[in-house]
Amino acid sequence: MALTGASAGRCAGRSVVVTGATGGIGAATVLRLAHLGWDVIATARSQQKADVLLAAAAGRGLGLRTVVLDVADPASCKEAMGRVEEMTAGGAWAVVNNAGVPQAGLVEDVSDEQARHLLEVNLLGAMRICRLALPGMRRRGGGRIVNVSSGLGRVPWPMGGWYSASKHALSAITHCLRVEMAQAGVRVSVVEPGAFATAMLERAVADLTGVAPAGSGAGYDRSRELFTAVNQRVPGPEPVARKIATALSARRPRPRYTVGLDARFLIPLHTVSPLWLSDRVKHAVTGLPRTAPQAPAPAVEAAA
């Protein structure tokens, strides 16, 4: 639903940087914000991806601007946010940290290098962008930050432990940042989507294939089937984009926005369920065995 009246007036012309803007939630968000009148600066990892996004926006009669940015590269972040400062004469009024990667697989099968990249993108990169944007917000005496976490940050999921850990950490640090920046007039919110049809689930399936050891068991097979089935049945990311737009434009934004029936149901259910029960459910859904295979009894030698 498009914003109207006072809400639309508050956002018109204000600049917002959206990371990870070339697909899924990010693309839906920048197109929606451009439609609502925001001065949208979308980030892309390459100029080629930026050009595709610009063409998609132009095809809808929308205008936006782009910068090339790799959130996992500190030098790229500094250069891109410096460019944003020039484009906006002092820095963007708002930031949406949406860039993320899944990195599925058993905890023990994900390498240090893969885990570090995940944390660079999902956690450290988001906070790096915040640190670079905050001086301008302080000078103006206000601004907005929206960090896109995940329902899996509060419902840790086997075969995606590193992803859940990164999103749990992102939510935690967002809550701290909200308190720290209140005196500067910067309002900070976290958005926790459930499952929506994006390339993220497709990448998770590819991750499972990439990290699975030889002879990997039912957990990998069942998770591939689950991720594929979910991606085919859930809606597109537009509801998340609408909620992000609300967090940016509301006079008093909520600290947290949970989006999707699955997330709104599973998060409170997981919170009140005893761990033994939630563990059993996760074992059943993922196909991971609950007990070790029965070892054969040792042979008993006959007495001489």
C-alpha positions as CSV (number, residue, x, y, z in Angstrom):
1,M,0.0,0.0,0.0
2,A,1.5,3.3,-1.0
3,L,2.1,6.0,1.6
4,T,-0.2,9.0,1.4
5,G,-0.6,12.3,3.2
6,A,1.8,13.2,5.9
7,S,3.8,10.0,5.6
8,A,4.4,10.5,1.9
9,G,5.4,14.2,2.6
10,R,7.9,13.2,5.3
11,C,9.8,10.9,2.9
12,A,9.6,12.8,-0.4
13,G,13.0,13.8,-1.6
14,R,14.9,12.3,1.3
15,S,17.9,10.2,0.4
16,V,18.3,6.6,1.3
17,V,21.1,4.1,0.7
18,V,20.0,0.5,0.2
19,T,22.7,-2.2,0.1
20,G,22.3,-5.5,-1.7
21,A,19.8,-3.8,-4.0
22,T,20.1,-5.8,-7.2
23,G,17.8,-8.7,-6.3
24,G,15.2,-10.1,-3.9
25,I,14.3,-7.9,-0.9
26,G,16.8,-5.2,-2.0
27,A,15.4,-4.8,-5.5
28,A,11.8,-4.8,-4.2
29,T,12.7,-2.2,-1.6
30,V,14.5,0.3,-3.9
31,L,11.7,0.1,-6.5
32,R,9.1,0.7,-3.8
33,L,11.0,3.6,-2.2
34,A,11.5,5.2,-5.6
35,H,7.8,4.9,-6.3
36,L,7.1,6.7,-3.0
37,G,9.4,9.6,-3.9
38,W,12.6,8.8,-2.0
39,D,15.9,9.8,-3.5
40,V,17.2,6.2,-3.7
41,I,20.8,5.3,-4.0
42,A,21.1,1.6,-4.6
43,T,24.3,-0.3,-4.1
44,A,25.5,-3.1,-6.4
45,R,28.6,-5.3,-6.5
46,S,29.3,-4.5,-10.1
47,Q,28.4,-1.8,-12.6
48,Q,26.8,-4.5,-14.8
49,K,24.3,-5.4,-12.0
50,A,23.7,-1.7,-11.4
51,D,22.8,-1.2,-15.0
52,V,20.3,-4.0,-14.9
53,L,18.7,-2.5,-11.9
54,L,18.6,1.0,-13.5
55,A,16.9,-0.5,-16.6
56,A,14.3,-2.3,-14.5
57,A,13.5,1.0,-12.7
58,A,13.3,2.9,-16.0
59,G,10.9,0.3,-17.3
60,R,8.6,1.3,-14.5
61,G,9.0,5.0,-15.0
62,L,11.1,5.3,-11.8
63,G,14.4,7.1,-11.2
64,L,17.2,6.0,-8.9
65,R,20.9,6.3,-8.6
66,T,23.5,3.6,-8.0
67,V,27.0,3.2,-6.5
68,V,29.2,0.1,-6.8
69,L,29.9,-1.4,-3.3
70,D,31.2,-4.6,-1.8
71,V,30.1,-4.5,1.8
72,A,32.8,-7.2,2.6
73,D,35.6,-4.8,1.5
74,P,36.4,-1.9,3.9
75,A,38.0,0.1,1.1
76,S,35.1,-0.3,-1.2
77,C,32.7,0.8,1.6
78,K,34.7,3.9,2.4
79,E,34.9,4.9,-1.3
80,A,31.2,4.2,-2.0
81,M,30.0,6.1,1.1
82,G,32.3,9.0,0.2
83,R,30.6,9.0,-3.2
84,V,27.2,9.0,-1.5
85,E,28.2,12.0,0.6
86,E,29.1,13.9,-2.5
87,M,25.8,12.8,-4.2
88,T,23.7,14.0,-1.3
89,A,25.7,17.0,-0.2
90,G,26.5,15.7,3.3
91,G,25.4,12.1,3.5
92,A,22.2,10.0,3.1
93,W,19.3,10.7,5.5
94,A,18.7,6.9,5.8
95,V,20.4,3.6,5.4
96,V,18.9,0.2,4.7
97,N,21.4,-2.6,5.4
98,N,20.0,-5.5,3.3
99,A,23.1,-7.2,1.8
100,G,23.4,-10.8,3.0
101,V,24.6,-14.3,2.1
102,P,23.2,-17.6,3.4
103,Q,26.1,-20.1,3.7
104,A,24.2,-23.2,4.6
105,G,25.7,-26.5,5.8
106,L,26.6,-28.3,9.0
107,V,28.6,-26.1,11.4
108,E,31.6,-28.5,11.1
109,D,31.6,-28.4,7.3
110,V,31.7,-24.6,6.9
111,S,35.4,-23.5,6.7
112,D,36.9,-20.6,8.5
113,E,37.1,-18.7,5.2
114,Q,33.5,-19.2,4.4
115,A,32.4,-18.2,8.0
116,R,34.5,-15.1,7.9
117,H,33.0,-14.0,4.6
118,L,29.5,-14.6,5.9
119,L,30.2,-12.5,9.0
120,E,31.9,-9.8,6.9
121,V,28.8,-9.4,4.7
122,N,25.9,-10.0,7.2
123,L,27.4,-8.3,10.3
124,L,30.6,-6.4,10.0
125,G,29.7,-4.9,6.6
126,A,26.4,-3.6,7.9
127,M,28.0,-2.0,10.9
128,R,30.7,-0.6,8.7
129,I,28.1,1.2,6.6
130,C,26.4,2.5,9.8
131,R,29.7,3.9,11.1
132,L,30.3,5.7,7.8
133,A,26.8,7.1,7.6
134,L,26.4,8.2,11.2
135,P,28.6,11.3,11.1
136,G,26.3,12.9,8.6
137,M,23.2,11.9,10.5
138,R,24.7,13.5,13.7
139,R,25.5,16.7,11.9
140,R,21.9,16.9,10.7
141,G,20.5,15.9,14.1
142,G,18.5,13.0,12.7
143,G,18.2,10.0,10.3
144,R,17.0,6.4,10.0
145,I,18.8,3.1,10.0
146,V,17.0,-0.1,9.1
147,N,18.9,-3.4,9.4
148,V,17.4,-6.4,7.7
149,S,18.0,-9.5,9.9
150,S,16.0,-12.7,9.7
151,G,13.5,-14.7,11.6
152,L,16.2,-17.4,11.7
153,G,18.2,-15.1,13.9
154,R,15.7,-15.9,16.7
155,V,14.9,-19.5,15.5
156,P,18.3,-21.0,15.0
157,W,18.1,-23.6,12.3
158,P,20.3,-26.7,11.8
159,M,22.1,-26.8,8.5
160,G,22.2,-23.0,8.6
161,G,23.9,-22.4,12.0
162,W,26.3,-19.8,10.7
163,Y,23.6,-17.8,9.0
164,S,21.4,-17.9,12.1
165,A,24.4,-16.8,14.2
166,S,25.2,-13.8,12.0
167,K,21.6,-12.6,12.0
168,H,21.2,-13.1,15.7
169,A,24.3,-10.9,16.2
170,L,22.9,-8.3,13.7
171,S,19.7,-8.1,15.6
172,A,21.5,-7.8,19.0
173,I,23.9,-5.0,17.8
174,T,21.0,-3.2,16.2
175,H,19.2,-3.1,19.5
176,C,22.3,-1.6,21.1
177,L,22.7,0.9,18.3
178,R,19.1,2.1,18.7
179,V,19.8,3.0,22.3
180,E,23.1,4.6,21.6
181,M,21.9,6.8,18.8
182,A,18.6,8.0,20.3
183,Q,20.2,11.1,21.7
184,A,21.4,12.0,18.2
185,G,17.9,11.8,16.7
186,V,18.7,8.7,14.7
187,R,16.0,6.1,14.8
188,V,17.1,2.5,14.4
189,S,14.9,-0.5,13.5
190,V,15.5,-4.2,12.7
191,V,13.3,-6.0,10.2
192,E,13.1,-9.8,10.6
193,P,11.6,-11.5,7.5
194,G,10.5,-15.1,7.4
195,A,10.8,-17.1,4.2
196,F,10.2,-15.2,0.9
197,A,10.9,-16.3,-2.6
198,T,14.3,-14.8,-3.4
199,A,17.7,-16.0,-4.7
200,M,18.8,-16.4,-1.1
201,L,17.2,-19.9,-0.8
202,E,18.6,-20.9,-4.2
203,R,22.1,-19.9,-3.0
204,A,21.5,-21.9,0.2
205,V,20.9,-25.0,-1.9
206,A,24.1,-24.3,-3.8
207,D,25.9,-23.9,-0.5
208,L,24.7,-27.3,0.6
209,T,26.2,-28.9,-2.5
210,G,29.4,-27.0,-2.2
211,V,30.2,-27.9,1.4
212,A,28.7,-31.4,1.6
213,P,31.4,-33.9,2.3
214,A,31.5,-37.2,0.4
215,G,28.8,-39.5,1.6
216,S,26.9,-36.8,3.3
217,G,23.8,-38.0,4.9
218,A,20.0,-37.3,5.1
219,G,20.5,-33.8,6.6
220,Y,21.9,-32.5,3.4
221,D,19.4,-34.3,1.2
222,R,16.4,-33.2,3.3
223,S,17.6,-29.6,3.5
224,R,18.0,-29.3,-0.2
225,E,14.4,-30.6,-0.7
226,L,13.1,-28.3,2.1
227,F,14.8,-25.1,0.8
228,T,13.6,-25.8,-2.8
229,A,10.0,-26.6,-1.7
230,V,9.8,-23.5,0.5
231,N,11.2,-21.2,-2.3
232,Q,8.4,-22.5,-4.6
233,R,5.6,-21.9,-2.2
234,V,6.3,-18.7,-0.4
235,P,5.3,-15.2,-1.7
236,G,7.7,-12.7,-3.3
237,P,9.6,-10.1,-1.2
238,E,7.2,-7.2,-1.6
239,P,5.7,-7.5,1.9
240,V,9.3,-7.0,3.3
241,A,9.8,-4.0,1.1
242,R,6.6,-2.5,2.4
243,K,7.6,-3.0,6.0
244,I,11.0,-1.4,5.3
245,A,9.3,1.6,3.8
246,T,7.1,1.9,6.9
247,A,10.2,1.8,9.2
248,L,11.7,4.6,7.3
249,S,8.7,6.8,7.1
250,A,6.9,6.3,10.4
251,R,6.9,9.2,12.9
252,R,7.7,6.7,15.6
253,P,9.2,3.6,14.0
254,R,9.0,0.3,15.9
255,P,12.2,-1.2,17.2
256,R,11.4,-4.4,15.4
257,Y,9.3,-5.5,12.5
258,T,8.6,-9.2,12.0
259,V,7.4,-10.0,8.5
260,G,5.6,-13.1,7.2
261,L,3.2,-15.6,8.7
262,D,5.9,-18.2,9.3
263,A,8.1,-15.8,11.3
264,R,5.2,-14.4,13.3
265,F,4.1,-17.9,14.3
266,L,7.5,-19.7,14.7
267,I,9.4,-17.0,16.7
268,P,7.0,-16.9,19.7
269,L,6.4,-20.6,19.5
270,H,10.2,-21.2,19.6
271,T,10.6,-18.8,22.5
272,V,8.1,-20.6,24.7
273,S,8.9,-24.2,23.7
274,P,11.4,-26.2,25.8
275,L,14.6,-26.9,24.0
276,W,14.0,-30.7,24.0
277,L,10.8,-30.1,22.1
278,S,12.2,-27.7,19.6
279,D,15.2,-30.0,19.1
280,R,12.9,-32.9,18.2
281,V,11.0,-30.8,15.7
282,K,14.2,-29.7,14.1
283,H,15.5,-33.3,13.9
284,A,12.2,-34.4,12.3
285,V,12.2,-31.6,9.7
286,T,15.9,-31.7,8.7
287,G,16.2,-35.5,8.8
288,L,19.2,-35.3,11.1
289,P,19.3,-38.4,13.3
290,R,18.8,-37.9,17.0
291,T,21.0,-40.8,18.2
292,A,24.2,-42.4,17.0
293,P,23.9,-45.6,14.9
294,Q,23.9,-48.8,17.0
295,A,27.5,-50.1,17.1
296,P,27.8,-53.9,16.4
297,A,28.4,-55.9,19.5
298,P,32.1,-57.1,19.8
299,A,32.6,-60.6,18.8
300,V,33.1,-63.0,21.8
301,E,35.8,-65.6,21.3
302,A,35.0,-69.1,22.3
303,A,36.9,-70.4,25.3
304,A,39.8,-72.7,24.4
